[in-house]
Amino acid sequence: MIPTPHITAKEGDFARTVLMPGDPLRSRFIAETYLEDAVLVNNTRGVQGYTGLYKGKRVSVMASGMGMPSIGIYSYELFNFYGVENIIRVGSAGMLNQKLKVRDIVVGMSAYTNSNFGEQYGFQGNVAPCCSWELLKAAMEAGEKLGVKPVAGALYSSDVFYDERPSGKILSGLGVLAVEMEAAALYMNAARAGKNALAICTISDNPFTGEALDAEARQTQFTKMMEIALEIA
């Protein structure tokens, strides 16, 4: 089914690996900054997708929008209709583990969630899907080569941004690194399709202290995270 209801790219327009930021402007920034001969292959609903070359490798980047319903749609269509094998989320996250610092890079080995996204696969309780081991291993090695030490561990994918419950404090006590809003759905879609997924996130804020980077910084300054993803694409 090409084009899909949400992607108007043609068959073959996407590379084997797609980097997936939430923000369409971050998608454009990655394409313009890192990709040679980048071509806009999708702009439906302003969700920009590009394909180009990074160090001679064909790579795509397309935004996911915010939240699990949104990344659930785009990752499903890429995995199941466009032949994409790997999706690497490159996003922002709020720190839960107070040993972290703003701008640290975390890699999601698994993703706790309060979403019912997994119910469609038969889960009647909570589920914490896992990433691709191959992509995780490659990301950690790429980080070291770039002089960065990503922290690998559990993420928390929440359906609620303005959460009035004390979920963050409880999960930080369990060693969960950071909270974001997409990884769990991406990991479940990848598992169901027999494909690979990884979430690499830069810490943009601390919900406990109020420390936070502005929108411009989130869009253009998380370059080490982007470079790790591109190196393993």
N, C-alpha and C positions, 0 to 999 in steps of 0.2 A: 504493500500500500504506500506508494510514493507518487506525489507528495502526501505527507500525513496532514491531519487537521491543524497541526501547529508548526510544521516545518515545510517550507516550500522549496528546499534544495532538491536537486536532481540526483538520481542514482550515481554513486561514485564521487559526489562532491565532498564527502567527509573522509578524512584520513582514518587509519586504523585506530588512532588514539586521539581523543578529544579532551582538551583542558576545559574545565567548566567552572568559571567564576559565577557568583550570583548576579553581579552587576553588569549589564550590557556595556557600560562605559569602560569597565575593567577588561572586558573581552576585546573591545576596540583598542585599548591601550596595549594589551599583550600583542595583538596582531601588528600594530603599527611600530612597536618597539623592537620586537624580536623576530618576526616572520618576514622572509623575503618573498616577493611576488604574492602577497596576501590578496585573496579574492573574497569578497563578501558573497557567501553562498546562501545566507538566510537573514531576512530582516522582518519576518512576520511578527507583528505586535511589538516591533522594536527590539526583539531578542536577537542581537547580532551574532552571526556565526561566520567565521572566516576559515579559510584553508590556505596554507602557504608552506614554506620550507624553513626549517630551523637546522642549521649546520648540515644541510643536504637532506634532512629527513622531512617527509611530508607530515604535517601536524595540523590539526584543527583546533579552534577555540570557539566556544559558544556559551552564552550566558544561560543560567538555569532559572533566573528569577528567585524570589525569596520563598522559602518554606518547602516542606516535603511534598505537598500536592503539586507544586510547580516543577521541582526537579524530578518528581516521580513521572510526570508526563514526558518531559524532554529526554530523560535518560532512557525511558522505556522505548520511545520511538527511535532513538539513535541505536540502541542495542538490537532491537528486534526488526527494524525496517531498513536501516541504513548500513548495517554490517559493521558497526563500530565494535571493537573488541575491548578497548580500555577507556574508561572515563576517570579523569583525575580532577577532583574538585579542588579549586584553589580559592579559598574563602577567608573570611575573618571569623573570629571567635572571641567570646568573653572568658577570661580566665576564671577557673574555679579553684585550681591548685595555686595557693598563694606563694609557692616557691617560684612560680613563673614570673616573667616580666612582660610588659607591653612590648610588642615587636618580636617576641620569641615565636618560634615555629613549632607547631605540634602536628603530629601525624596520628590519625585515628586507627588504632588497631581494631577497635570495635566501637559501636555507637549505641549507648543506652538511649531509650526514647520513651516519651509519654504518649506517642502517637499510636493510633490503631491501624496504621498502614499495614502491619503484618497480619492483621486478621484475615485478609484476602488469601493468605497462604496457609491458613489453618491455625494460627496462633491465637489462643483464647486468653492468654496472659501476656506478660511483658516478654520482649525479645531484644537481644543485643547482637545484631548481625556484625560480621567481621569483614575486614578488607581483604584484598588480594595479598597473600604473603609475598609473591614475586615483586609486586609493585612496592610494597612496604620496604623490603630488603633493598631494592634498587634506590629508593628515595633516601634511605639512611646513608647509603654509600655515596650517593651523589651529593648529599649535604656535606659530608666530611670533605669531599674533594673541593667543594666550594668554600670551605672554611666555616661552615655552619654546623651546629649540632642540634638537629631537630630532636624533640622529645616525643617518644612514641608511647601511646597509652590509650585509655578509653576517652571518648567524647560523649557528650550528652546532646542528642538532637531533640530539641523542644518544639512543640507546636505553638508555644506561647512566648512572645517576646516580653511583654509586660506581665510577668508572672507574680501573683500575689502570694503564692505558696513558697515555703522555705526549701524548695527542691535543691537549689544550688548549694546551700550549706550542708545538706544531707549528703549529696553526691561528692562534694569535696572531701568529706570524711571517708569516702570509699576510694579515694585516689583518682577520681575522674578529673581529667586535665582541664577541660574547657567546655563551654556550651555554645552550640550553633544550631542551625535549623534545617539541615539538608542531608547529612551523611547517612543516617539510618535508612532512608528511603532509597538512596543511591545504592547502598550495599545490598539491600534486599532485591532490588531490580537486577543487579548484576548477578547475584547468586541464582535467581530464577532463570535468567537467560544463559547461564553458563559462561558469563563474561567476567571481566576484572574491573575493580573500582578501588580508589583510594582517595581519602580526604586529607589534604594538606592545608592547614589553616595558620594564619598569623594572628597572634593575640592583639586585638585592637582596643580592648577595654577591660576594666576590672569592675564587675558589678558590685563588689563589696565596698570599694573605695570611691567610685565615681570617676576614676582616671580613664580618659578615653581619647582616641585620635579622631580627627575630624574626617568628613567624607572625602575630601581631596586626598588626604594621606592614605585612606583605605583604597582609593581608586588607583593611585600611581606609585606608591612608595613600598609596596610589598614585593619588591623585585626578587629577593632571594628565594622566596617561596615559588614564584613563577619560574625562576631559573632551575630549581630542583625538578619541578614538574616537566619542564621542557627537556631536560637532560635525560629523563627516563621515558619520554614519549616514544 
